[in-house]
Amino acid sequence: MGKLLPMGRPRTNDAAVRERLVACATELFATRPQESVTVRALAAAAGTSTAAVYTLFQGKDGVVREVRDRAVAGLFQDLTAVPDSETAVADLYALAVAYRRWGREHPHLYAVLFGGAQSFVPSAHVGDRDPVRPLVAAIDRAVADRVLVGDTTLIAVSLWVALHGLVTLELAGGLTGTAAETAFRSTIDAVLRGWASPAA
């Protein structure tokens, strides 16, 4: 019998390890205080070594950035996929529906983006892929068409606050079923009516 060759060291920088780390980090950051999520905890959750975290992300901060960037990109992609219609108000309602759907389908990413590992501030600079940019563009259009009256930023903040409150309550189990559907429709309608021009 020939000699058994020594086993090589497990790879710490392949795509599968990277994806496991991102997935585990997303859940940990969404459900635990950020300071409690250490490099060792991330590695243990992903079934890899701390060296992998440093090799792939240069440490915990790099993982935080990756998770947050994916959340930003995911919401931005879903909102920009909403087609324009003939009216800006219809577009705003469709964007609100898409926002809510993304939050319900990606609860951990939503928590990271809007209050988990690195809270997202709508006024912060995130470049051309600002996830709320499609909402702002539709509001700009509605104001230009004199359908809505007011400052675009104030309208955007009020709509976002309503959306965030609705989605957060749904994810926490505070709104379910018919009650959630009714609350969503009535709340978004009320916000848009509150900014509507007298003619509209």
N, C-alpha and C positions, 0 to 999 in steps of 0.2 A: 504494500500500500504506500502510495506517495504521501508526502507531508501535506497536511491541510494548510491552505494559505490563510494568513490572518485576514480577518474581515476588515474592510476599509471603514473609515470613519463615516458616519451617516451624513448625508448632504444637508447643509443648513441654509442653502440659498436657492433652492429650486422654487418653481412657481406654485407647487402644491403647498409647500410650507408657508409661503407668502400669503396665499389665500386663506389658509387656516388661521394664521396670525391676525389677519384683517377681520375675519369673521368672529373670532373669539374676542378681539379687542372691541369690536362694535357692540357686542352684547355686554361685555364688562363695563365699558364706558357709559352705556345706557342705563345700567342697573346699579352701579356703585359710584361712590365719590371718586373723582379722578385721582386724588392723592393716594387712595388705597390700592390703585391698580399699578403694581410695580412691574418691572421688566421680568422678574422671576415669576410673578403671577401670570403674566401674559404667556410666557414660555410654557409654563406648566399646563395652562388651559389648552394650548395648541399642541401639546405633546412634543415639544421640541426643546432646544437649549437656549439659554440666554444669549449665547453667541449668535444664534440665528437672528434675534431681534436687532442686534448691533450690526450684523453683516447686511441685513436687508433694509433696515430703516435708520441706522445710526442711533438707535435708542428709542425711548418711549415717546419723545416729542415727534419723532418721525412717524411713528404709528398713529399718533393723534392726528397729524396732518393728513395722512393717507385716508383715514376713516372719514374725517370731515370733508376732504375733497371729494370722496365718493358720494357722500350724502348730497353735497352741493350739486355735483354733476347729475346725479339721479333725478333730483327734483327739477332741476333746470331742463333736463331732457324731456321729462313728462309734460312740463308746462309749455315748452316751445313746440311740442307735438300737437297741441290743440290748434285746429285750423281756425283762421279768421272767418267770421260770418259777416252779414250785412250790417249788423249793429254792434256797437261797442259794449252795450250792456249785456247782450247775449254772450259776447266773448268773455266778459268778466264772470258771468255765472258759470260758463263752461270751464274757465280757469279755476274757479273755486271748487268745482266738482273734481277736477284733476288733482288739485292740491290735496283735497280730503282723501281721494283714492290712494295717492302715493303714501300719505302718512299712515293710512290703515294697512297698506301692504308692506310697509317697511318701518315697523314701529321702533326698532332699535336705531336705525339710521335717523329717524325723525327725532328721537330723544337726544341723540348726539348733536344733531344740527341745531335744535332749538331748546337746549337746556341740559345736555349731558356733559361729555368730556370738555367741550369747548363751545360755549354758548354762541349762537349766531346772532349778530346784531344787524337788523336790516339796513342801517345806515353805514355799516362798515364796508370798506372797499374790498370787493372780491373779484373785480375785473368784469369782463364781458359776460361771464357765466353766472352772474348774480341770479340766484334762483327765483327772486321775486321780480326780476326785471320784466317778464312778460305781463305781470299784473300791472306794473307801473305804465307800461306802454299802452295797454288797453285803457287805463284811466286817462292817460294823456289824450287818447283819441276821443274818449267820451266827453272830456272837458272841451276839446276843440270843436266837437259837434254840438256843444251846448246842451248835451243830455244831462251831464253832471255839472255842478257848479261848486267851485272851491279850489283849494290848493291841492295839487296832485299828491304831494307827500302826505298831507293830513288825511286825504281820502285813502291812500294806500295803507297807512298805519292803521286806520280804523277797520279797514277790511281785513288786514292781516291779523289784528287782535281778535276779531270775531272768528276767523278761520282757526287760528291757533287754539283759542278756547274750546271751540267745538271738537277739534281733532284730539286735543289733550283729554277732554272729558270722555270721548269715545274710547281712547286707548286705555284709560284708567277704569273703564267699565261703568262710568257714571251715566252714560247715554248709550242705549242699545235699541235695536229693532226699530219699530215705528216711531218711537219717541226721538231717536237720533235723526231719522229722516225728516220728521216734522220740524225739529229744532234747526236743522241745517237750512231747510228751505226758508223758514220764517225769518231766521236771523240774517241770512244773506240778503233776502228781500228787504228787510228793514234797514240794513246798512245802505244799500243802494238807493232806496227811497229817501233816506235821510239826506243824501247828497244830490238828489235829482233836482233839476231846474223846474220851475213852476209849469213851463210848457210841457216838459216830459211827463 
